[in-house]
Amino acid sequence: MADTEPHLNLDAIDDVIHGRLRLGIMAYLSAVNPASFPELLEKTGTSNGNLSTHLTKLEGAGYVRQEKGYKGKRPQTLVHLTASGRTAWIAYLDAMKTLLG
């Protein structure tokens, strides 16, 4: 009897994006780019340290770029989705669509 069930390619799911908080960051940045650090804090409901850790992981993969500067006299960090981040996001969505059928 031939195996007619489609095989799931779980390797196509990007582990860097798939974490719940990183998934939320990528989804938000795909619509609002760039976003400020406080804006991401508010939208994700996480702590400064946790957000910073996950942004560092996304930045290490080349998916986001953090721009540190000032708005007036106050420090400001803007988070940009990179071109490779957008490509990875689209590939992630495609992999999830395939997985879910």
MDAnalysis code that builds the backbone (N, CA, C; Angstrom):
import MDAnalysis as mda
import numpy as np

u = mda.Universe.empty(303, n_residues=101, atom_resindex=np.repeat(np.arange(101), 3), trajectory=True)
u.add_TopologyAttr("name", ["N", "CA", "C"] * 101)
u.add_TopologyAttr("resid", np.arange(1, 102))
u.add_TopologyAttr("resname", ["MET", "ALA", "ASP", "THR", "GLU", "PRO", "HIS", "LEU", "ASN", "LEU", "ASP", "ALA", "ILE", "ASP", "ASP", "VAL", "ILE", "HIS", "GLY", "ARG", "LEU", "ARG", "LEU", "GLY", "ILE", "MET", "ALA", "TYR", "LEU", "SER", "ALA", "VAL", "ASN", "PRO", "ALA", "SER", "PHE", "PRO", "GLU", "LEU", "LEU", "GLU", "LYS", "THR", "GLY", "THR", "SER", "ASN", "GLY", "ASN", "LEU", "SER", "THR", "HIS", "LEU", "THR", "LYS", "LEU", "GLU", "GLY", "ALA", "GLY", "TYR", "VAL", "ARG", "GLN", "GLU", "LYS", "GLY", "TYR", "LYS", "GLY", "LYS", "ARG", "PRO", "GLN", "THR", "LEU", "VAL", "HIS", "LEU", "THR", "ALA", "SER", "GLY", "ARG", "THR", "ALA", "TRP", "ILE", "ALA", "TYR", "LEU", "ASP", "ALA", "MET", "LYS", "THR", "LEU", "LEU", "GLY"])
u.atoms.positions = np.array([
    [0.854, -1.167, 0.000],
    [0.000, 0.000, 0.000],
    [0.902, 1.233, 0.000],
    [0.710, 2.126, -0.945],
    [1.529, 3.336, -1.072],
    [1.108, 4.371, -0.035],
    [2.084, 5.097, 0.440],
    [1.825, 6.173, 1.399],
    [1.363, 7.405, 0.625],
    [0.070, 7.740, 0.731],
    [-0.478, 8.871, -0.018],
    [-0.626, 10.113, 0.847],
    [-0.292, 9.998, 2.122],
    [-0.366, 11.157, 3.008],
    [0.764, 12.122, 2.676],
    [0.474, 13.429, 2.616],
    [1.562, 14.385, 2.389],
    [2.496, 14.412, 3.597],
    [3.767, 14.565, 3.329],
    [4.760, 14.619, 4.405],
    [4.902, 16.054, 4.887],
    [4.971, 16.206, 6.184],
    [5.143, 17.525, 6.764],
    [6.627, 17.852, 6.826],
    [7.003, 18.971, 6.270],
    [8.397, 19.397, 6.306],
    [8.565, 20.374, 7.459],
    [8.762, 19.825, 8.646],
    [8.906, 20.665, 9.828],
    [10.191, 21.470, 9.806],
    [11.173, 21.034, 9.008],
    [12.422, 21.784, 8.894],
    [12.215, 23.122, 8.193],
    [11.106, 23.277, 7.474],
    [10.821, 24.533, 6.773],
    [10.370, 25.628, 7.735],
    [10.054, 25.258, 8.974],
    [9.606, 26.245, 9.960],
    [10.835, 26.850, 10.637],
    [10.981, 28.140, 10.474],
    [12.134, 28.875, 11.005],
    [12.028, 28.979, 12.527],
    [12.929, 28.302, 13.237],
    [12.907, 28.302, 14.700],
    [13.178, 29.682, 15.295],
    [13.908, 30.517, 14.577],
    [14.183, 31.861, 15.091],
    [12.878, 32.652, 15.177],
    [12.022, 32.511, 14.194],
    [10.750, 33.237, 14.162],
    [9.702, 32.542, 15.021],
    [9.723, 31.229, 15.088],
    [8.623, 30.445, 15.642],
    [8.359, 30.656, 17.130],
    [9.318, 31.163, 17.877],
    [9.066, 31.447, 19.291],
    [7.942, 32.458, 19.426],
    [7.084, 32.299, 20.400],
    [5.879, 33.120, 20.530],
    [6.163, 34.622, 20.501],
    [7.116, 35.091, 21.283],
    [7.398, 36.521, 21.327],
    [8.034, 37.000, 20.017],
    [8.970, 36.218, 19.483],
    [9.604, 36.604, 18.217],
    [8.583, 36.593, 17.083],
    [7.659, 35.671, 17.120],
    [6.580, 35.632, 16.128],
    [5.752, 36.918, 16.197],
    [5.433, 37.356, 17.403],
    [4.673, 38.587, 17.584],
    [5.437, 39.808, 17.103],
    [6.730, 39.848, 17.381],
    [7.569, 40.967, 16.935],
    [7.586, 41.017, 15.408],
    [7.825, 39.870, 14.786],
    [7.898, 39.821, 13.322],
    [6.558, 40.197, 12.695],
    [5.473, 39.711, 13.269],
    [4.145, 40.033, 12.731],
    [3.896, 41.535, 12.821],
    [4.230, 42.123, 13.949],
    [4.001, 43.557, 14.133],
    [4.877, 44.364, 13.180],
    [6.155, 44.005, 13.083],
    [7.055, 44.746, 12.203],
    [6.711, 44.574, 10.727],
    [6.051, 43.486, 10.381],
    [5.659, 43.309, 8.980],
    [4.587, 44.319, 8.580],
    [3.879, 44.856, 9.567],
    [2.835, 45.849, 9.304],
    [3.272, 47.260, 9.679],
    [4.079, 47.401, 10.726],
    [4.519, 48.704, 11.227],
    [6.042, 48.681, 11.266],
    [6.659, 49.352, 10.331],
    [8.114, 49.283, 10.221],
    [8.665, 50.668, 9.934],
    [9.489, 51.245, 10.793],
    [10.008, 50.690, 12.034],
    [9.033, 50.891, 13.186],
    [9.344, 50.248, 14.285],
    [8.590, 50.423, 15.529],
    [9.583, 50.788, 16.621],
    [9.138, 51.616, 17.551],
    [10.007, 51.984, 18.665],
    [10.006, 50.864, 19.708],
    [11.053, 50.836, 20.506],
    [11.161, 49.842, 21.571],
    [9.958, 49.919, 22.517],
    [9.570, 51.127, 22.993],
    [8.395, 51.194, 23.884],
    [7.102, 50.716, 23.205],
    [6.987, 50.969, 21.930],
    [5.816, 50.499, 21.174],
    [5.775, 48.972, 21.161],
    [6.927, 48.342, 20.922],
    [6.994, 46.883, 20.936],
    [6.735, 46.331, 22.334],
    [7.224, 47.033, 23.351],
    [6.938, 46.621, 24.732],
    [5.432, 46.589, 24.975],
    [4.769, 47.657, 24.556],
    [3.319, 47.756, 24.763],
    [2.572, 46.680, 23.985],
    [2.956, 46.474, 22.737],
    [2.234, 45.523, 21.879],
    [2.455, 44.072, 22.306],
    [3.644, 43.760, 22.816],
    [3.942, 42.373, 23.195],
    [3.619, 42.076, 24.651],
    [3.563, 43.112, 25.485],
    [3.258, 42.906, 26.895],
    [4.348, 42.186, 27.658],
    [5.573, 42.321, 27.212],
    [6.690, 41.645, 27.872],
    [7.545, 42.659, 28.633],
    [8.622, 42.192, 29.228],
    [9.524, 43.067, 29.979],
    [10.623, 43.609, 29.070],
    [11.291, 44.664, 29.532],
    [12.416, 45.241, 28.781],
    [13.475, 44.194, 28.456],
    [13.887, 43.438, 29.483],
    [14.941, 42.443, 29.306],
    [14.542, 41.338, 28.349],
    [13.319, 40.864, 28.468],
    [12.845, 39.796, 27.600],
    [12.773, 40.270, 26.148],
    [12.222, 41.461, 25.934],
    [12.139, 41.997, 24.574],
    [13.538, 42.190, 24.002],
    [14.430, 42.726, 24.793],
    [15.797, 42.957, 24.343],
    [16.481, 41.654, 23.929],
    [16.292, 40.608, 24.731],
    [16.874, 39.298, 24.422],
    [16.364, 38.761, 23.092],
    [15.070, 38.860, 22.860],
    [14.486, 38.323, 21.626],
    [14.840, 39.182, 20.417],
    [14.941, 40.491, 20.611],
    [15.383, 41.353, 19.509],
    [16.821, 41.027, 19.126],
    [17.655, 40.741, 20.122],
    [19.047, 40.369, 19.852],
    [19.111, 39.089, 19.032],
    [18.250, 38.129, 19.348],
    [18.218, 36.869, 18.584],
    [17.786, 37.138, 17.138],
    [16.753, 37.962, 16.954],
    [16.293, 38.302, 15.602],
    [17.356, 39.101, 14.853],
    [18.050, 39.977, 15.567],
    [19.102, 40.781, 14.945],
    [20.269, 39.887, 14.527],
    [20.604, 38.913, 15.350],
    [21.679, 37.972, 15.031],
    [21.390, 37.166, 13.777],
    [20.108, 36.917, 13.516],
    [19.712, 36.189, 12.309],
    [19.628, 37.118, 11.101],
    [19.778, 38.429, 11.339],
    [19.691, 39.390, 10.246],
    [18.270, 39.794, 9.899],
    [17.316, 39.469, 10.766],
    [15.902, 39.739, 10.478],
    [15.456, 41.130, 10.895],
    [16.111, 41.692, 11.896],
    [15.794, 43.051, 12.325],
    [17.099, 43.828, 12.495],
    [16.957, 45.149, 12.489],
    [18.080, 46.049, 12.738],
    [17.619, 47.053, 13.777],
    [18.429, 47.225, 14.820],
    [18.099, 48.200, 15.857],
    [18.902, 49.477, 15.611],
    [18.178, 50.587, 15.603],
    [18.795, 51.892, 15.384],
    [18.667, 52.694, 16.677],
    [19.794, 52.954, 17.292],
    [19.787, 53.694, 18.563],
    [20.132, 55.152, 18.283],
    [19.334, 56.023, 18.873],
    [19.554, 57.448, 18.673],
    [18.831, 58.225, 19.751],
    [18.477, 59.440, 19.423],
    [17.788, 60.311, 20.375],
    [16.585, 60.956, 19.721],
    [15.549, 61.134, 20.510],
    [14.389, 61.920, 20.121],
    [14.379, 63.079, 21.105],
    [14.844, 64.245, 20.634],
    [15.097, 65.341, 21.573],
    [16.292, 64.949, 22.422],
    [16.117, 64.983, 23.729],
    [17.199, 64.599, 24.641],
    [17.029, 63.190, 25.189],
    [15.978, 62.509, 24.736],
    [15.705, 61.161, 25.263],
    [16.225, 60.098, 24.307],
    [16.863, 59.056, 24.849],
    [17.310, 57.966, 23.985],
    [16.110, 57.264, 23.335],
    [16.314, 56.835, 22.111],
    [15.245, 56.132, 21.398],
    [15.852, 54.999, 20.579],
    [15.210, 53.841, 20.637],
    [15.604, 52.706, 19.816],
    [14.468, 52.410, 18.854],
    [14.804, 52.415, 17.568],
    [13.846, 52.015, 16.543],
    [14.252, 50.641, 16.032],
    [13.269, 49.782, 15.825],
    [13.521, 48.427, 15.337],
    [12.953, 48.337, 13.924],
    [13.827, 47.984, 12.992],
    [13.466, 47.884, 11.577],
    [13.448, 46.420, 11.156],
    [12.458, 46.024, 10.379],
    [12.462, 44.714, 9.734],
    [13.353, 44.838, 8.499],
    [14.346, 43.982, 8.370],
    [15.258, 44.039, 7.226],
    [14.638, 43.346, 6.018],
    [15.251, 43.519, 4.861],
    [14.785, 42.837, 3.646],
    [14.847, 41.321, 3.836],
    [15.933, 40.825, 4.444],
    [16.027, 39.377, 4.672],
    [15.024, 38.936, 5.737],
    [14.700, 39.825, 6.673],
    [13.665, 39.521, 7.658],
    [12.301, 39.384, 7.010],
    [11.998, 40.283, 6.067],
    [10.717, 40.207, 5.351],
    [10.653, 38.916, 4.525],
    [11.753, 38.575, 3.870],
    [11.814, 37.322, 3.092],
    [11.600, 36.111, 4.003],
    [12.264, 36.116, 5.158],
    [12.118, 35.010, 6.119],
    [10.690, 34.943, 6.652],
    [10.075, 36.098, 6.895],
    [8.701, 36.161, 7.391],
    [7.742, 35.543, 6.380],
    [7.895, 35.902, 5.108],
    [7.030, 35.360, 4.047],
    [7.239, 33.856, 3.916],
    [8.488, 33.411, 3.985],
    [8.781, 31.968, 3.918],
    [8.167, 31.245, 5.119],
    [8.224, 31.868, 6.294],
    [7.628, 31.284, 7.499],
    [6.118, 31.127, 7.313],
    [5.471, 32.178, 6.820],
    [4.024, 32.123, 6.596],
    [3.668, 31.045, 5.576],
    [4.453, 30.946, 4.513],
    [4.224, 29.909, 3.503],
    [4.375, 28.512, 4.101],
    [5.402, 28.326, 4.947],
    [5.621, 27.018, 5.586],
    [4.449, 26.668, 6.500],
    [3.932, 27.660, 7.223],
    [2.797, 27.407, 8.118],
    [1.537, 27.084, 7.327],
    [1.323, 27.775, 6.203],
    [0.159, 27.484, 5.359],
    [0.227, 26.053, 4.835],
    [1.417, 25.641, 4.413],
    [1.606, 24.274, 3.919],
    [1.357, 23.270, 5.029],
    [1.890, 23.551, 6.210],
    [1.732, 22.657, 7.357],
    [0.247, 22.501, 7.739],
    [-0.470, 23.612, 7.706],
    [-1.873, 23.603, 8.121],
    [-2.827, 23.140, 7.012],
    [-2.296, 23.045, 5.797],
    [-3.105, 22.553, 4.679],
    [-4.021, 23.596, 4.163],
])
